[in-house]
Amino acid sequence: MDRSAFEHIVETALRRLPRRFKSKIKNISIEVEDSPSREILDGMGIKHGTLLGLYQGVPLTAREWNYGNMLPDRIVIYQRSIEQAAQSSEEIEEIVLETVIHEIGHYFGFDDQTLYSIEDEKSRRKEGKME
């Protein structure tokens, strides 16, 4: 998939965020890159596996009264990593949406463990509705 088509999928995922969250997102850059560098993976302790997205910044819950005049927080969505994890165009869209939501969750101060619990609960509910 070419970069502009993938970026459109990311933009669509951002538009799908609930309004109550979108209205609170300020000073953040959302970018698409091919894959995470070895330096990023090593810094995160990832020896095996795939990194689909990355939040870099100070979560809202960690900001103090004097927080300001800072460069934007940054979310990177890794196109090649997502394409390799997906089996179809529809699955790319699903993984992008899940990744965007996950990284935005970090912006709001949720840690990985909490986000994975939320994602697991959502999956269980979805599976329960399908049966």
Backbone as JSON, one array per atom type, in Angstrom:
{
  "sequence": "MDRSAFEHIVETALRRLPRRFKSKIKNISIEVEDSPSREILDGMGIKHGTLLGLYQGVPLTAREWNYGNMLPDRIVIYQRSIEQAAQSSEEIEEIVLETVIHEIGHYFGFDDQTLYSIEDEKSRRKEGKME",
  "N": [[0.86, -1.17, 0.0], [0.54, 2.24, -0.78], [2.07, 5.17, 0.73], [0.36, 7.45, 1.04], [-2.22, 6.35, 0.93], [-2.16, 4.74, 3.2], [-1.77, 6.71, 5.18], [-4.21, 7.97, 4.94], [-5.88, 6.03, 6.04], [-4.99, 6.14, 8.69], [-5.78, 8.78, 9.32], [-8.55, 8.47, 9.09], [-8.99, 6.71, 11.21], [-8.35, 8.4, 13.34], [-10.44, 10.24, 13.11], [-12.5, 8.65, 13.94], [-12.31, 8.51, 16.66], [-13.88, 8.99, 19.84], [-15.69, 12.02, 20.38], [-15.38, 13.26, 22.91], [-12.8, 12.6, 23.61], [-11.24, 13.46, 21.43], [-11.57, 16.23, 21.65], [-9.93, 16.87, 23.74], [-7.35, 16.43, 22.99], [-4.35, 17.91, 22.46], [-1.61, 19.7, 21.01], [-0.05, 17.64, 19.66], [1.69, 15.45, 17.52], [1.02, 13.32, 14.87], [2.39, 10.77, 13.15], [3.49, 8.81, 10.32], [5.67, 6.16, 9.84], [7.93, 3.85, 8.24], [9.05, 1.51, 9.7], [10.0, 0.68, 13.09], [13.17, 1.79, 14.33], [16.16, -0.12, 14.97], [17.43, 0.91, 17.19], [15.31, 2.1, 18.64], [13.77, -0.2, 19.19], [15.63, -1.7, 20.7], [15.98, 0.08, 22.85], [13.52, -0.15, 24.04], [13.57, -2.68, 24.87], [12.75, -4.7, 23.18], [13.23, -7.61, 21.72], [12.25, -9.63, 20.15], [9.36, -9.74, 18.15], [6.83, -7.3, 17.3], [6.57, -3.83, 16.84], [3.95, -1.74, 16.62], [3.12, 0.86, 16.95], [4.05, 3.97, 18.54], [4.15, 6.03, 21.37], [5.48, 9.11, 22.22], [6.26, 11.3, 24.64], [4.92, 13.42, 27.24], [2.58, 12.14, 29.3], [-0.8, 13.27, 29.86], [-1.58, 12.93, 32.52], [0.78, 13.13, 33.91], [1.66, 15.67, 33.8], [2.61, 18.73, 35.21], [1.69, 21.79, 36.94], [3.34, 23.72, 35.81], [3.87, 22.92, 33.25], [4.56, 23.53, 29.93], [5.17, 25.37, 26.85], [6.39, 23.41, 25.21], [7.72, 21.07, 22.83], [5.58, 19.36, 20.5], [3.9, 16.38, 21.69], [4.41, 13.08, 20.42], [3.15, 10.7, 18.2], [3.85, 7.75, 16.58], [2.98, 5.77, 13.89], [3.59, 2.64, 12.62], [3.9, 1.7, 9.46], [4.87, -0.54, 7.79], [5.2, -2.52, 9.72], [2.56, -2.9, 10.56], [1.35, -3.68, 8.15], [2.67, -6.11, 7.74], [1.67, -7.57, 9.85], [-0.97, -7.89, 9.22], [-3.61, -9.6, 7.42], [-5.23, -8.76, 5.42], [-6.67, -5.93, 3.64], [-8.78, -4.93, 5.13], [-8.09, -5.83, 7.64], [-5.77, -4.37, 8.06], [-6.88, -1.82, 8.37], [-8.31, -2.26, 10.75], [-6.23, -2.91, 12.56], [-4.76, -0.53, 12.48], [-6.65, 1.26, 13.59], [-6.92, 0.16, 16.2], [-4.27, 0.48, 17.07], [-3.9, 3.28, 16.94], [-5.82, 4.07, 18.86], [-4.69, 2.82, 21.1], [-2.19, 4.16, 21.37], [-3.06, 6.8, 21.72], [-4.28, 6.38, 24.12], [-2.02, 6.15, 25.79], [-1.2, 8.82, 25.72], [-3.22, 9.93, 27.27], [-2.49, 8.91, 29.67], [-2.68, 6.2, 30.34], [-1.21, 3.07, 31.14], [0.6, 0.34, 29.52], [-0.3, -2.17, 30.54], [-2.88, -1.6, 31.56], [-4.12, -0.69, 29.2], [-3.95, -3.02, 27.6], [-5.61, -4.7, 29.11], [-8.08, -3.41, 28.81], [-8.35, -3.66, 26.02], [-8.46, -6.47, 25.83], [-10.84, -7.01, 27.21], [-12.65, -5.72, 25.53], [-12.38, -7.31, 23.24], [-13.35, -9.77, 24.24], [-16.03, -9.09, 24.74], [-16.84, -8.5, 22.13], [-16.52, -11.01, 20.89], [-18.37, -12.45, 22.37], [-20.77, -11.31, 21.54], [-20.86, -12.16, 18.96], [-21.33, -14.85, 19.05]],
  "CA": [[0.0, 0.0, 0.0], [1.38, 3.43, -0.79], [2.05, 5.94, 1.97], [-0.8, 8.33, 1.15], [-3.39, 5.52, 1.26], [-2.02, 4.35, 4.6], [-2.02, 7.91, 5.99], [-5.66, 8.19, 4.93], [-6.43, 5.08, 7.03], [-4.68, 6.71, 10.02], [-6.66, 9.94, 9.49], [-9.9, 7.94, 9.33], [-8.99, 6.18, 12.58], [-8.41, 9.56, 14.25], [-11.8, 10.8, 13.06], [-13.41, 7.72, 14.63], [-12.2, 8.65, 18.11], [-15.01, 9.71, 20.43], [-15.52, 13.47, 20.46], [-14.91, 13.67, 24.24], [-11.35, 12.43, 23.63], [-10.67, 14.33, 20.4], [-11.57, 17.62, 22.1], [-8.9, 17.05, 24.76], [-6.04, 16.19, 22.4], [-3.7, 19.17, 22.1], [-0.16, 19.74, 20.83], [0.45, 16.29, 19.4], [2.0, 15.15, 16.13], [0.8, 11.91, 14.55], [3.19, 10.54, 11.95], [3.63, 7.44, 9.82], [7.01, 5.75, 9.42], [7.93, 2.46, 7.76], [9.29, 0.54, 10.76], [10.82, 1.23, 14.16], [14.6, 1.54, 14.19], [16.75, -1.07, 15.92], [17.7, 1.69, 18.4], [14.05, 2.2, 19.38], [13.43, -1.54, 19.69], [16.58, -2.02, 21.77], [15.67, 0.95, 23.98], [12.29, -0.63, 24.66], [13.78, -4.06, 25.28], [12.04, -5.6, 22.27], [14.18, -8.45, 20.96], [11.42, -10.36, 19.18], [8.01, -9.17, 18.14], [6.58, -6.19, 16.41], [6.08, -2.58, 17.41], [3.02, -1.19, 15.64], [3.02, 2.29, 17.17], [4.85, 4.45, 19.67], [3.85, 7.35, 21.92], [6.64, 9.78, 22.81], [5.84, 12.56, 25.22], [4.56, 13.44, 28.65], [1.15, 11.91, 29.4], [-1.55, 14.33, 30.53], [-1.62, 12.69, 33.96], [2.1, 13.39, 34.49], [2.0, 17.08, 33.61], [2.41, 19.57, 36.39], [1.14, 23.12, 36.7], [4.26, 24.54, 35.03], [4.12, 22.28, 31.96], [4.21, 24.4, 28.82], [6.23, 25.72, 25.9], [7.07, 22.17, 24.88], [7.46, 20.53, 21.5], [4.42, 18.46, 20.56], [4.05, 14.95, 21.9], [4.5, 12.45, 19.1], [2.72, 9.31, 18.02], [4.3, 7.2, 15.31], [2.32, 4.54, 13.46], [4.56, 1.98, 11.76], [3.16, 1.13, 8.32], [5.32, -1.88, 7.38], [4.91, -3.45, 10.82], [1.13, -3.2, 10.52], [1.08, -4.46, 6.93], [3.17, -7.47, 7.93], [0.82, -8.25, 10.83], [-2.33, -8.0, 8.69], [-3.87, -10.56, 6.35], [-6.07, -8.15, 4.4], [-6.84, -4.48, 3.75], [-9.69, -4.69, 6.24], [-7.35, -6.05, 8.88], [-4.89, -3.2, 8.2], [-7.7, -0.75, 8.95], [-8.61, -2.63, 12.14], [-5.01, -2.79, 13.37], [-4.46, 0.9, 12.58], [-7.58, 1.84, 14.57], [-6.53, -0.32, 17.52], [-2.98, 1.08, 17.41], [-4.14, 4.7, 17.22], [-6.49, 4.15, 20.16], [-3.72, 2.43, 22.13], [-1.2, 5.23, 21.57], [-3.79, 7.93, 22.31], [-4.44, 5.99, 25.53], [-0.79, 6.56, 26.49], [-1.27, 10.28, 25.84], [-4.11, 10.21, 28.39], [-1.88, 8.43, 30.91], [-2.86, 4.78, 30.59], [-0.03, 2.25, 30.87], [0.35, -0.8, 28.63], [-1.08, -3.2, 31.21], [-4.26, -1.15, 31.58], [-4.63, -0.68, 27.83], [-4.14, -4.4, 27.16], [-6.79, -5.2, 29.8], [-9.23, -2.81, 28.13], [-8.45, -4.29, 24.71], [-8.9, -7.86, 26.02], [-12.25, -6.97, 27.57], [-13.38, -5.36, 24.31], [-12.37, -8.51, 22.39], [-14.26, -10.75, 24.83], [-17.4, -8.62, 24.49], [-17.09, -8.64, 20.7], [-16.67, -12.43, 20.64], [-19.63, -12.85, 23.01], [-21.87, -10.83, 20.72], [-20.85, -12.88, 17.69], [-21.73, -16.24, 19.27]],
  "C": [[0.91, 1.23, 0.0], [1.14, 4.28, 0.46], [0.79, 6.79, 2.1], [-2.07, 7.54, 1.48], [-3.35, 5.09, 2.72], [-2.3, 5.53, 5.52], [-3.5, 8.23, 6.04], [-6.34, 7.26, 5.95], [-6.18, 5.6, 8.44], [-5.6, 7.9, 10.3], [-8.1, 9.5, 9.78], [-10.02, 7.4, 10.75], [-9.08, 7.33, 13.59], [-9.8, 10.18, 14.26], [-12.8, 9.93, 13.81], [-13.3, 7.79, 16.15], [-13.42, 9.37, 18.65], [-14.7, 11.19, 20.62], [-14.96, 13.92, 21.82], [-13.4, 13.5, 24.39], [-10.69, 13.39, 22.64], [-10.57, 15.77, 20.89], [-10.48, 17.9, 23.12], [-7.48, 16.85, 24.23], [-5.47, 17.51, 21.89], [-2.2, 18.96, 21.92], [0.44, 18.34, 20.67], [0.63, 16.1, 17.89], [1.78, 13.66, 15.91], [1.42, 11.67, 13.18], [3.18, 9.07, 11.57], [5.08, 7.25, 9.4], [6.93, 4.29, 8.98], [7.98, 1.47, 8.91], [10.09, 1.21, 11.87], [12.29, 0.89, 13.93], [15.05, 0.5, 15.22], [17.02, -0.36, 17.24], [16.43, 1.82, 19.26], [13.68, 0.85, 19.98], [14.34, -1.94, 20.85], [16.27, -1.2, 23.03], [14.42, 0.52, 24.74], [12.42, -2.07, 25.13], [13.05, -5.07, 24.41], [13.07, -6.34, 21.42], [13.45, -9.19, 19.84], [10.04, -9.73, 19.24], [7.98, -7.92, 17.28], [6.08, -4.99, 17.19], [5.23, -1.91, 16.33], [2.91, 0.33, 15.74], [3.8, 2.67, 18.4], [4.39, 5.85, 20.06], [5.12, 7.89, 22.56], [6.17, 11.12, 23.35], [5.59, 12.43, 26.7], [3.04, 13.26, 28.74], [0.45, 13.04, 30.18], [-1.53, 14.17, 32.04], [-0.29, 12.97, 34.66], [2.52, 14.86, 34.38], [1.68, 17.87, 34.86], [1.95, 20.95, 35.97], [2.03, 23.96, 35.79], [4.61, 23.94, 33.67], [3.68, 23.24, 30.85], [5.42, 24.7, 27.95], [7.08, 24.5, 25.53], [6.8, 21.83, 23.41], [6.27, 19.58, 21.61], [4.81, 17.05, 20.98], [3.98, 14.32, 20.51], [3.97, 11.03, 19.17], [3.19, 8.9, 16.63], [3.54, 5.89, 15.08], [3.23, 3.91, 12.41], [3.85, 1.17, 10.66], [3.59, -0.3, 8.0], [5.03, -2.91, 8.47], [3.45, -3.87, 10.8], [0.79, -4.04, 9.29], [1.54, -5.9, 7.08], [2.3, -8.26, 8.91], [-0.57, -8.56, 10.29], [-2.41, -9.03, 7.57], [-4.64, -9.95, 5.19], [-6.12, -6.63, 4.61], [-7.74, -4.13, 4.93], [-8.97, -4.85, 7.57], [-6.34, -4.93, 9.11], [-5.67, -2.07, 8.86], [-8.01, -1.02, 10.42], [-7.39, -2.45, 13.04], [-4.62, -1.33, 13.53], [-5.36, 1.54, 13.64], [-7.18, 1.43, 15.98], [-5.22, 0.33, 17.98], [-3.13, 2.56, 17.74], [-4.79, 4.86, 18.58], [-5.52, 3.83, 21.29], [-2.74, 3.57, 22.42], [-1.85, 6.49, 22.13], [-4.05, 7.65, 23.79], [-3.22, 6.36, 26.35], [-0.77, 8.07, 26.71], [-2.13, 10.67, 27.05], [-3.62, 9.6, 29.7], [-2.08, 6.96, 31.23], [-1.56, 4.03, 30.28], [-0.41, 1.05, 30.01], [-0.55, -1.84, 29.28], [-2.57, -2.83, 31.23], [-4.87, -1.18, 30.19], [-4.86, -2.1, 27.31], [-5.37, -5.02, 27.83], [-8.07, -4.68, 29.14], [-9.45, -3.48, 26.77], [-8.94, -5.73, 24.81], [-10.38, -7.91, 26.35], [-13.11, -6.65, 26.35], [-13.47, -6.58, 23.38], [-13.33, -9.57, 22.92], [-15.72, -10.36, 24.59], [-17.78, -8.82, 23.02], [-17.34, -10.11, 20.35], [-17.99, -12.93, 21.21], [-20.83, -12.44, 22.19], [-21.99, -11.63, 19.43], [-21.36, -14.31, 17.86], [-23.23, -16.37, 19.36]]
}
